[in-house]
């Protein structure tokens, strides 16, 4: 392949890269996408949030997804000790989409990238970034190895790193740093779900909390398959012996709600394990580049925020790059890092307080407070930049405060 010159090089063809590429293409900015994998390919992150629907709609990617008829996700259910907490996205504080989807990511991502290619974006699969150098203006020269092992170079004015867990620029530029969250791991697979009941029960995404720091996800797809996985401290996952199949089979026994439904189901692939999945970086941008999605920060799967942060950051980076290429001044520290980290920090609080047990106290306290529930529901729908919501604006203290009130109520009741 000959050397290439473009305005923007995008590393990774997942949702973040596709949203960024579609926006750039719509605005007349030349871009090139390189993707190490060959699509369709399996990837985790199968439960979306309503907020990302805004991103697909704005970039012209919604219609192709609508045609796939994915399983509707109108809320989420949390179970613990026979108490059920249902969140309905139509009953949330912040206006916006009241549903999203539960998606097999191989099909979902492939649908997105095919639409981007149809728009005229140049996408190369099986191409791996091996080196990158920036000049004093922030312009880059990137070495790429194609599917045959042959190297070529791409020069670009900007790079958007949407490489997900590949974390290309964080590795090459020494940008990685330890996450502030406790080390957790996940083990997961898909099942055919032959015992799926009719109606809502058969399609509802559920988080089955088997102990304060361990939970099972259950994500039904429209194709009849279901994604299941346990999340917990790394030492919990490692405490089970044998193959990954044996580990997950044994773990299922601690789910009173789902064990009978799942005990005889065949796993559609050997369960995968991701150890210590939380990731962080020293900075989200530099001269000539921006990190998006999991290549920057990944928190935890408990509230399904991964794809939404990927598309939010991919779209924001594309918008700021377009402004800069059009001669407008961009304050990357405030307009990118400041903006993205506001949302990340809200979800970081919710993840942290989930594992301390404070958020679980609020979820499972009875009777429910409908106003608090609507405000928390907006956060769980991904609207974490809406500071009219007290549980966004005061996230650092409000979850703790409400949990303390619940503790005092329980003490008085006893």
C-alpha positions in Angstrom: 0.0 0.0 0.0 1.2 3.5 -0.8 1.7 6.2 1.8 -1.4 8.2 2.6 -2.0 11.8 3.7 -5.3 12.8 5.4 -6.6 15.4 7.8 -7.4 12.9 10.5 -6.3 9.3 11.2 -8.7 7.3 13.3 -7.3 4.2 15.0 -10.1 1.7 15.6 -13.4 1.1 13.8 -15.6 0.5 16.9 -18.5 2.8 17.9 -16.2 5.7 18.9 -14.2 5.5 15.7 -17.3 5.2 13.5 -19.1 8.1 15.2 -16.0 10.3 14.8 -15.5 9.2 11.2 -19.1 9.8 10.2 -19.1 13.3 11.7 -15.8 14.2 10.0 -17.0 12.9 6.7 -20.3 14.8 7.0 -18.3 18.0 7.5 -15.9 17.6 4.6 -12.9 16.5 6.7 -10.7 13.8 5.1 -10.1 10.8 7.4 -8.7 7.3 7.3 -9.7 4.5 9.7 -7.3 1.7 10.5 -8.5 -1.3 12.4 -6.4 -4.2 13.7 -9.2 -6.7 13.7 -11.3 -8.1 10.8 -15.0 -7.5 11.2 -17.4 -8.9 12.3 -15.5 -9.6 15.5 -16.6 -10.3 19.1 -16.2 -7.6 21.7 -17.8 -7.0 25.1 -20.0 -4.0 26.0 -23.4 -5.2 24.8 -25.7 -3.0 26.8 -26.1 0.6 25.7 -27.4 3.8 27.3 -30.1 6.1 25.9 -27.5 9.0 25.7 -25.6 7.3 22.9 -28.7 7.3 20.7 -28.2 11.1 20.4 -24.8 10.5 19.0 -25.9 8.0 16.4 -28.8 10.3 15.3 -26.5 13.4 15.0 -24.0 11.6 12.9 -26.4 9.9 10.5 -25.9 6.4 11.9 -29.2 5.8 13.5 -31.2 4.5 10.6 -28.9 1.6 9.7 -29.1 0.5 13.4 -32.9 0.8 13.5 -33.1 -1.6 10.6 -31.3 -4.3 12.7 -34.2 -4.5 15.1 -32.1 -5.1 18.2 -33.6 -5.9 21.6 -35.1 -2.8 23.1 -33.7 -1.7 26.4 -36.2 0.5 28.1 -34.6 0.4 31.5 -32.7 -1.9 33.8 -33.5 -4.3 36.7 -31.4 -4.8 39.8 -32.0 -7.8 42.1 -30.7 -8.4 45.7 -32.0 -10.6 48.5 -35.5 -10.9 47.0 -35.8 -7.1 46.5 -36.3 -5.8 43.0 -35.3 -2.3 41.8 -36.6 -1.4 38.3 -35.5 1.7 36.5 -37.7 2.9 33.6 -35.9 5.3 31.2 -39.2 7.1 30.4 -39.3 8.2 34.1 -36.1 10.1 34.4 -35.1 13.6 35.5 -33.4 14.6 32.2 -35.3 14.9 28.9 -33.9 12.6 26.2 -34.2 9.2 24.7 -36.3 6.8 26.8 -34.8 3.6 25.3 -31.8 2.1 23.7 -30.7 -1.4 22.8 -29.1 -4.6 23.9 -26.8 -5.7 21.1 -24.5 -8.5 19.9 -21.5 -6.2 19.4 -20.1 -8.2 16.4 -23.3 -7.4 14.4 -23.7 -3.9 15.9 -20.1 -2.7 15.2 -20.1 -4.3 11.7 -23.4 -2.5 10.9 -21.9 0.9 11.9 -18.6 0.4 10.0 -20.5 -0.7 6.8 -22.5 2.5 7.0 -19.3 4.6 7.4 -17.8 2.9 4.4 -21.0 3.5 2.4 -20.5 7.2 3.3 -17.1 7.1 1.5 -14.8 6.8 4.5 -11.6 4.7 3.8 -11.5 1.9 6.3 -8.7 -0.7 6.4 -9.1 -4.0 8.4 -6.3 -6.1 9.6 -4.0 -3.0 9.7 -2.0 -2.4 12.9 -0.4 0.8 14.0 3.2 0.0 15.1 4.8 3.5 15.6 3.8 7.2 15.6 5.9 10.3 15.6 4.7 13.9 16.0 6.4 17.0 14.7 6.4 20.4 16.5 3.1 21.4 14.9 1.4 18.2 16.1 1.3 16.7 12.7 1.9 12.9 12.8 3.6 10.3 10.8 2.2 6.9 11.6 3.7 3.5 10.6 1.1 0.9 9.9 1.5 -2.8 9.1 -1.1 -4.3 6.7 -2.6 -7.7 6.8 0.3 -9.1 4.7 3.0 -7.6 7.1 3.9 -4.8 4.7 4.5 -1.4 6.3 3.3 2.0 5.0 2.9 5.5 6.5 0.0 7.8 7.1 0.6 11.5 7.6 -2.2 13.4 9.4 -2.9 16.7 11.1 -4.7 14.9 13.9 -5.1 11.4 15.3 -8.1 10.1 17.1 -7.3 7.0 19.1 -10.5 4.9 19.3 -8.6 1.7 19.7 -10.4 0.6 22.8 -8.6 -2.0 24.9 -5.8 -1.9 22.3 -4.9 1.5 23.8 -2.5 2.2 21.0 -1.4 5.8 21.8 -1.3 5.3 25.6 1.1 2.4 25.0 3.3 4.1 22.4 3.4 7.5 24.2 3.6 6.2 27.8 0.3 7.7 28.8 -1.1 4.9 30.9 -1.5 5.2 34.7 -3.2 3.0 37.4 -7.0 3.3 37.8 -8.3 4.8 41.1 -10.9 2.0 41.2 -10.4 -1.3 43.0 -9.1 -4.2 40.8 -12.1 -6.1 39.5 -12.4 -8.8 36.8 -15.1 -10.3 34.7 -15.9 -13.7 33.3 -18.5 -14.1 30.6 -20.0 -16.0 27.7 -23.2 -16.3 25.6 -25.9 -18.9 25.9 -28.8 -19.9 23.6 -31.3 -19.2 26.4 -33.7 -22.0 25.5 -35.8 -21.5 28.6 -36.5 -17.8 27.9 -40.0 -16.9 29.1 -42.5 -14.9 27.1 -43.0 -11.2 27.7 -40.9 -8.6 29.5 -39.2 -11.2 31.8 -37.6 -12.8 28.7 -36.0 -9.6 27.4 -35.2 -7.6 30.5 -31.5 -6.7 31.2 -30.8 -7.6 34.8 -28.0 -7.1 37.3 -28.3 -9.9 39.9 -26.3 -8.8 43.0 -25.2 -12.0 44.7 -23.1 -10.2 47.3 -22.2 -6.5 47.8 -19.2 -6.7 45.5 -20.2 -9.5 43.1 -22.9 -9.5 40.5 -24.2 -11.3 37.5 -25.2 -9.6 34.3 -27.9 -11.0 32.2 -28.4 -9.4 28.7 -30.9 -11.0 26.4 -30.6 -10.3 22.6 -33.3 -10.3 19.9 -31.6 -13.3 18.2 -32.5 -15.6 21.1 -29.0 -15.6 22.7 -28.2 -14.1 26.0 -24.9 -12.6 27.4 -24.1 -13.7 30.9 -21.1 -12.7 33.1 -19.9 -12.4 36.6 -18.1 -9.3 37.9 -16.2 -9.1 41.2 -12.9 -8.6 42.9 -10.1 -10.3 40.9 -9.4 -12.7 43.9 -13.0 -13.8 43.8 -12.8 -14.8 40.1 -9.4 -16.5 40.7 -10.8 -18.4 43.7 -12.6 -20.8 41.3 -10.6 -23.7 39.9 -10.5 -25.5 36.6 -11.3 -24.3 33.1 -13.1 -21.0 32.4 -16.2 -23.1 31.7 -15.9 -24.9 35.0 -15.4 -21.6 36.8 -18.5 -20.0 35.4 -20.6 -23.2 35.8 -19.8 -23.2 39.5 -20.4 -19.4 39.9 -23.9 -19.8 38.5 -24.9 -21.8 41.5 -24.7 -18.6 43.7 -27.5 -17.0 41.6 -30.7 -18.0 43.2 -32.7 -16.2 40.5 -31.0 -17.5 37.3 -29.4 -20.8 38.2 -32.3 -23.0 37.2 -32.7 -21.2 33.9 -29.0 -21.4 33.0 -27.7 -24.6 34.6 -28.3 -26.8 31.6 -27.6 -24.2 28.8 -24.6 -24.8 26.6 -22.1 -22.0 26.5 -21.7 -20.7 22.9 -18.0 -20.2 23.5 -15.4 -20.9 26.2 -16.0 -18.1 28.7 -13.5 -15.2 28.5 -11.9 -13.5 31.5 -10.8 -9.8 31.6 -8.6 -9.2 34.6 -8.3 -5.8 36.3 -10.3 -4.1 33.6 -10.4 -0.6 34.9 -8.0 1.7 33.0 -6.8 5.3 33.2 -4.4 7.7 31.4 -2.3 10.7 32.3 -4.0 12.9 29.8 -6.9 12.7 27.3 -5.3 14.8 24.5 -2.0 16.2 23.3 -0.7 18.3 20.4 -2.2 16.5 17.4 -4.1 13.7 19.1 -7.1 12.9 21.3 -7.9 9.7 23.2 -11.5 8.4 23.1 -13.5 5.6 24.7 -11.7 2.7 26.4 -8.4 3.9 25.0 -8.7 6.7 27.6 -10.7 5.7 30.6 -12.7 2.5 31.4 -14.4 2.4 34.8 -16.7 -0.7 35.3 -19.4 -2.6 33.4 -22.0 -2.3 36.3 -23.8 0.7 34.7 -23.1 -0.1 31.0 -21.4 3.3 30.4 -18.6 2.1 28.1 -20.1 2.6 24.7 -21.8 5.8 25.7 -18.5 7.3 26.8 -16.9 6.0 23.6 -19.4 7.7 21.3 -19.6 10.9 23.5 -15.8 11.3 23.4 -15.5 10.3 19.7 -18.1 12.9 18.7 -16.6 15.6 20.9 -13.1 15.0 19.6 -14.3 15.1 16.0 -16.2 18.4 16.6 -13.2 20.1 18.2 -10.9 18.9 15.4 -13.3 20.2 12.8 -13.4 23.6 14.5 -9.6 23.7 14.6 -9.1 22.7 11.0 -11.6 25.4 10.1 -9.4 28.0 11.8 -11.3 28.3 15.1 -9.5 28.4 18.4 -10.1 25.4 20.6 -9.5 25.1 24.3 -8.8 21.4 24.5 -8.2 21.4 28.3 -11.7 22.8 29.0 -13.7 21.8 25.9 -12.4 18.2 25.8 -10.7 17.0 29.0 -12.9 19.2 31.3 -16.1 18.2 29.5 -15.4 14.4 29.3 -14.0 14.2 32.8 -17.2 15.8 34.3 -19.2 12.8 33.0 -16.5 10.3 33.9 -16.3 11.6 37.4 -20.0 11.3 37.9 -19.9 7.6 36.9 -16.8 7.1 38.9 -18.7 8.1 42.0 -21.5 5.8 41.1 -19.2 2.9 40.5 -17.3 3.5 43.7 -20.4 4.0 45.8 -21.9 0.8 44.3 -19.0 -1.2 45.6 -19.0 0.5 49.0 -22.7 -0.5 49.3 -24.0 3.1 49.6 -25.7 3.1 46.2 -27.1 -0.3 46.8 -28.8 0.9 50.0 -30.6 3.6 47.9 -31.6 1.1 45.1 -33.0 -1.5 47.5 -34.4 0.7 50.3 -38.2 0.5 50.7 -40.3 2.5 50.3 -38.7 4.1 47.2 -38.4 7.8 46.9 -39.7 8.6 43.4 -37.9 11.9 43.0 -34.5 10.4 43.9 -35.2 7.5 41.7 -36.0 9.7 38.7 -32.7 11.7 39.2 -30.6 8.5 39.6 -32.4 7.0 36.5 -31.2 10.0 34.4 -27.6 9.2 35.4 -28.1 5.5 34.5 -29.4 6.6 31.1 -26.1 8.4 30.5 -27.2 12.0 31.0 -24.3 12.8 33.3 -23.7 16.3 32.1 -27.1 17.7 33.2 -26.3 19.8 36.2 -30.0 20.5 36.8 -29.9 17.0 38.3 -28.8 17.1 41.9 -27.4 13.6 41.6 -25.1 14.9 38.8 -24.2 18.3 40.3 -23.7 17.0 43.8 -22.7 13.5 43.0 -19.6 13.5 45.3 -21.7 13.9 48.5 -25.3 13.2 47.7 -25.1 9.4 47.4 -23.2 9.3 50.7 -25.7 11.6 52.3 -28.8 9.7 51.2 -27.2 6.4 52.3 -26.5 7.9 55.8 -30.2 8.9 56.1 -31.2 5.4 55.2 -28.9 4.0 57.8 -30.4 6.3 60.5 -33.9 5.4 59.4 -33.0 1.7 59.8 -31.5 2.3 63.2 -34.6 4.1 64.4 -36.8 1.3 63.0 -34.8 -1.2 65.0 
